């Protein structure tokens, strides 16, 4: 019962639809009816502007961090956990990502899970996430495609986790989780992949700082 309680709490936290809430409160619109139709931070940036886009990104990251690092510590008086603390943290993080993608509050039409998954991994494997974030940033600045950066960053994390030279090595559960999340994020980006291959994916030219430098 205790495990079920923390998983429900993690799901409800992950399901908080930050982009939809911010869009309705500050712009009076549903972001899912504009831009790409997605309820994630990228479309929020596109539709609501960079300030609200950053705010959505921060909230979505925080959902993953809190679900993984804080929710498992909630002292539900429902008996002992049937698994160890690190496993509970992984379960809660995964459930939060599922909640972000399929949020009960808004008809199960959410975002793609990148930011919330990144928040979860920050709590579990911070060094691989930092490297993945660097790959994401370089890819976005070079191409202007956030989707491409998300995919490359998502796959960088499990590869770095797998070859992590530190001691002790990451638990097999953590390594497996990063691979599963990379596959999941690839799946949620399947439409973006088709557009990237077709050359029709929308870019963010303002993020390509190197173009600005060349124009100076």
Order of alpha helices (4+ residues) and beta strands (2+ residues): alpha-alpha-alpha-alpha-alpha-alpha-alpha-alpha-alpha-alpha-alpha
